[in-house]
């Protein structure tokens, strides 16, 4: 029985999705044309995985993401949604309720840039939205 479980677990952990990050504030938002970034996240059927993206022209970034099951969680003043939500048209107060999962990711780039991500997904789905901010003062609205 255990032997059959291992290949299934490996197959499920390899599932991936893409997330599009739209620059809404900072240097990348003033480019003409504005170019969205596309991240790839694996392990989406679980609670954690790897995430990668490239910032043009060739800054490769990689890191990890994790999410937690819906819990009573009030967003305070120390997170991306409260600090940058208004820049992307999102409200600044959020409460996670049953049926929603809150997650975070951190990506380290070859250039030394660091990208922090906060996101929310519907329970049992790989669909959601979030915000990201990098060390170069770029703020992104993320949809996946």
N, C-alpha and C positions, 0 to 999 in steps of 0.2 A: 504494500500500500504506500509506503513512504517513497519508494522509487518513482512511482507515477506522479507524486506530488511535486517533486523537484523540477522536472521539465516544465510543468505547468507554471510553477512559481517563476522560473527563469523567463518564460515566454511573457508572462504578465508584467514583470518588472521592466521589460524592454520596450513597452508601449510608450509612445511619445506624442507630443502635441507641439504646436507653435503658438507663440504669443507675439502680438505686434505692439511695439512701443512707439507711440507718437510723441515727438518732442513738442512740448507746450510752453516751455520757458527755458531760457538760457541760449548759449551760442548755437546749438543745433536747430533751435526753433526759428532762427532768423535766416537760415540757409535758403537759397532760391534754386530749385524747389526744396521744400522741406521733405526730408527722406525718413520714413519710418524705419525702425530697426526690427528685425525678426529674430526672436529667440527660439531655441528648441529646448524643450524640457522632457526628460525621460522619467520613467517610473510613475507615470500619472495614475496608475490604478492603486497606488499605495499612498503613503503619507510623506514620502521624501524621494528625492532623486537629484540628478545633475541637470544643470542648465548652461547653455552656451549661447553666445551671440557675437557678432562682429560689428564694431563701430567703424564706419567708413573713415579713411579708405581701407585700413587693414588691421585695426586694433582688435585682436582676438581676446574675448573675455570668457571665463568659465567659473562655475561655482556650484553651489548646492541650494536646493529649495526644500522646505518642509512646511506642512500644514497640520493644524489640529482640528479635531472634530468640533462642531458647534458648541460653544460655551458662552456663558454670560460674560462678555468682554466689552468694556467701555473704552473707546479710544480717547486717550488723553492728549496732552500738549507735546508729547515727546515722539510722536510718530509722523510718518510721511503724510498720512491723510489729513491730520490736523494742521500741519505746517504748510503743505503744498496743494491740498485739495481744491482750494478756490482757484488756483492757477489753471487747473485742468477742468474746471466746471463742476467739480464734485463737492457735495456738502462736506462740512468739516466735523460733524459729529456722527459716529457710527456705533451701533450696538450689534454684535453678532448674536444671532438667535438660533434656535434649533433649525437645522436645515441649511446652515451656512458654515463654511469652514474658513478660518483665517490662516494665512500663510505668509512666510517671509523667504527671501532669497538674498544671497550675497554673491556677487561676481567680482573676481579679480581679473584685471586686464593686463596684457603684456606691457602696456605703456605706464603702468602704475595706477591707472584709474581704478576706482572702486565704485560699484553700482549696488545700491541698497534697494530692495523691492519689498513692497507689502501688497498682498492681494487677498481677495475673497472668492471662494467658489461655492457653488451649490453642492450640498452633500451628494456624494455618489456621481459627480460629474467632473469633467475636466474643463468646464466653461466658467469664466468669471471675468473679473476686472481688477485693476490695481494701479498703483503709482510706483514710480521708480525715480531715484535721484542719483546722479553720479558726482564724483569729486570735482568735476569741472562746472558745477552749477547748472547742469541740464536737468530738467524735470520732464518726466514722460508719463503719459496716460497709457495704461496697458490694457489690452483687450485680448482674451483668448477663449 
